[in-house]
Amino acid sequence: MKIKLTIYHLLFGLLALIIVIGVLKATPVGSKNLGKQEISTTAASANNIKELTVTARQFSFSPNAIKLKLNQPVRFRITSQDVTHGFSVPELGIDKIIEPGKETTFDFTPTRAGKFLLLCSVQCGTGHTGMRGSIIVE
């Protein structure tokens, strides 16, 4: 009886180990999969990353059209001059809250070419629905 119990525990432990290894292999490290676009959360080296400064204010982004190169890492530095805004590009999986007086910084590498709608995702006043821009990836 004691031998069967030991073999049972050994087989159960081996099965658990196989399941854990399978889960670890299937889980990406250093990125968050958001469906259509992958956003890297690892810091890129200063040599190959382009920095962009964006300003949000009622009811516009400056610059309004942001041009990026395909597969070139970019670091966004976004500030608000007045109230809390959102910086959202749903098709690329970007949605950041921009608080006045704070710089919001994040790294992004575009992996799809096209023109994508940039919008404010936080109700910021009467002109909120018109607060739009674009990200163009070439």
NORPE-V781060 format. One record per pair of residues at least 6 apart in sequence whose ideal C-beta (glycine too) atoms are under 8 Angstrom apart, sorted by the first residue. I is the first residue (numbers start at 1). J is the second residue. Records with the same first field share a line. If there is no record, write none. Layout:
I=J + J
This chain:
30=40 + 41 + 42
31=38 + 39 + 40 + 41 + 42
32=38 + 39 + 41 + 93
34=93
35=93
36=91 + 92 + 93 + 112
37=91 + 92 + 93 + 94 + 110 + 111 + 112
38=93 + 109 + 111
39=92 + 93 + 94 + 106 + 108 + 109
40=73 + 107 + 108 + 109
41=107
42=107
43=107
44=73 + 75 + 107 + 109
48=72 + 73
49=73 + 74 + 75 + 107
50=68 + 69 + 72 + 73 + 74 + 75
51=74 + 75 + 77
52=66 + 74 + 75 + 76 + 77
53=77 + 78 + 79
54=61 + 62 + 63 + 66 + 76 + 77 + 78 + 79 + 87
55=61 + 62 + 78 + 79 + 80 + 81
56=62 + 78 + 79 + 80 + 81 + 85 + 87 + 98 + 120 + 131
57=80 + 81 + 82
58=82 + 83 + 124 + 125 + 127 + 131
59=120 + 124 + 125 + 127 + 128 + 130 + 131
60=131 + 133
61=87 + 118 + 120 + 131 + 133
63=133
64=133 + 134
65=133 + 134 + 136
66=118 + 133 + 134 + 135 + 136
67=136 + 138
68=74 + 110 + 135 + 136 + 137 + 138
69=110 + 137 + 138
70=110 + 111 + 112 + 113 + 137 + 138
71=109 + 110 + 111
72=109 + 110
73=107 + 108 + 109
74=107 + 108 + 109 + 110
75=105 + 106 + 107 + 108
76=87 + 96 + 104 + 105 + 106 + 107 + 108
77=103 + 104 + 105
78=87 + 96 + 98 + 103 + 104 + 105
79=98 + 102 + 103 + 104
80=98 + 99 + 100 + 101 + 102
81=100
82=100
83=100 + 124 + 125
84=97 + 98 + 99 + 100 + 122 + 124
85=97 + 98 + 120 + 122 + 124 + 131
86=95 + 96 + 97 + 98 + 119 + 120 + 121 + 122 + 124
87=94 + 95 + 96 + 98 + 104 + 118 + 120 + 121
88=94 + 95 + 96 + 118 + 119 + 120 + 121
89=95 + 116 + 117 + 118 + 119 + 135
90=117
91=114 + 116 + 117
92=108 + 110 + 112 + 116 + 135
94=106 + 108
95=121
96=104 + 106
97=104 + 122
98=104 + 122
110=135 + 137
112=137
113=137 + 138
114=136 + 137
115=134 + 135 + 136 + 137
116=134 + 135 + 136 + 137
117=132 + 134
118=132 + 133 + 134 + 135
119=131 + 132 + 133
120=128 + 131 + 132
122=128
124=131
